[in-house]
Amino acid sequence: MVTVQQVLRDKGSAVWSIGPDATVYEAVEMMAERGVGALPVIDWASNLVGILSERDYTRKIVLRDRSSRGTKVREIMTATVVHISPTVSIDECMMMMSERRIRHLPVVDGDRVVGMMSIGDVLKTIITEKQSLIEQLESYISGTG
């Protein structure tokens, strides 16, 4: 069974984060530059204090006609962060995302954010895993494996 740690090893574990006192504009700009849909919010002491997603932006800035340049990340971030350990299986990760209706999960080892898992990462891994199983079964059935 594939773990989150294995996926991070393959995709890379770079974590782009933002501070709670940055503006929402700066956060959205970083998300666009890095091609990510969410940023963990990490304070000056390296503590995970929230997560800011495109969903937060659209619902709390755009729909409320607020200024992204005048609003701090701390004002709209999701402060209760659901996160996972690197040892969690991809299947468990998928179940958690599905049950909680979230698209991004910070990966936390001890008290440090060591990666981010997106729903795309999870789906790609599951599809690859299932394709490999299909190929193995086809090989077994045809007697070539």
N, C-alpha and C positions, 0 to 999 in steps of 0.2 A: 504494500500500500504506500502510495506517494505521500510524503509529508510536506508541510509548508516550507520547511528548511531546505528540502531538495529543490523545490520550485525556485526559491530565492537564490539558491546556488546557481541554477541554470539561467535565470532571468537577470540576476544581479540584485544586490540588496541596497542600492543607493536609495536614500530617503531624503526627499525634499521636504522641508518643514518651514513653518512660519511662526513668528512670535505673536503673542496675544495683543501686543500694542501696535502691530503693523496695521496699515489700513486694508480694508477689504479690496481696494483697487490693487494694492501691491500683491495680495494673495492671488487674485484672479490673473494678474499679469504673470506671476510665477507659474501658475497652473498651465496657462497657455504656452509659455516658453518651454516648459518641461513636458508638455503633452500628458498631464495627469488630471484626474477629475476630483482629487481631494488632497488635502495637506494635513498632516498631523500638526497640532498647535503645541509648541514646546516652549516652556518658559525659560527664564535666564538660568535656572538651576537644572536645566535639562529634564524637567518633569513633563510628561504628557498631560496636558491640561484640557485638551479638546481636539476636535477635528473639524475642518471646514471643507465643505464639498460644494460642487456646482449647484446641487439641490438647495443647500443653505442659501447660496447667493441668489438664486432665482426666487425663492420663496420669501426671503427676509430683506432683500434689497430691491430687486426689480419689481416684484408685485406690490411692495409697500411704497414704491416711489422714493426710496432713500438714496442718498449719495454714497457711492462706494469709496469715494475719496475722503469723505468726512466721517466714515464709520470705521471703528476699530474692529479687528477680527474677534476680540473677546465679546463684542456685543451680539454677534450672530452665530458664533461657532456652536457646535453641539458639544456640551460640556461633559455629558455622560458618554464616555467612549467605550464602545465594545471593542475588545481587542483579543488577539489569539497568541498562543505560544508557538514557537517554531516547530514543536514536536507534534502539533495537531495534524491529523490526516486531511487531505484535500476533501474527502467526503464529509468530514465533520465541519470543515470550513464552509462548504457549500450549504450544508444544512443550517448552519448558524446564519449565513447571509440570507438564505431564503426565509427562515422563520422570522428574522428581525427586519427583513426588507431593507437591507443595506447593501451597498455596492463596493465599499472599501473597508478593509480591516487593517489597522496597524498591527504589526507583529512585534510583540514585546517579549524580551528575554530578560528576566529579572526586573530591573527598572529602566531598561534602555529600549528605545524603539530601534529594531534592527531591520525593518523592512515594511513594505506595504503590499497587501494582496488586494487585487481588484477582482470583480466578478469575471472579467475577461481572462485574467490569469488562471482562475479556477476552471472556467469552461474549457480553455485551451488544454489544460493539463488532463482533464477528464476525457475529452475527446481523443487526445493522443493515447491515453491509457487504454481506452476502449478499442481504438483502431489496432493497437498492438495485440490485444487479446483476440480480436477477430482474425488477424493474420496468423496468429499461433494456432487457433482452432482450425482454420482453413488448411494450414500446413499439416496438422495432425490428421485431419479427415482425408486429405488427398494422399497421405503417406509420404510426403516429401520432407517431413520435419523430424 
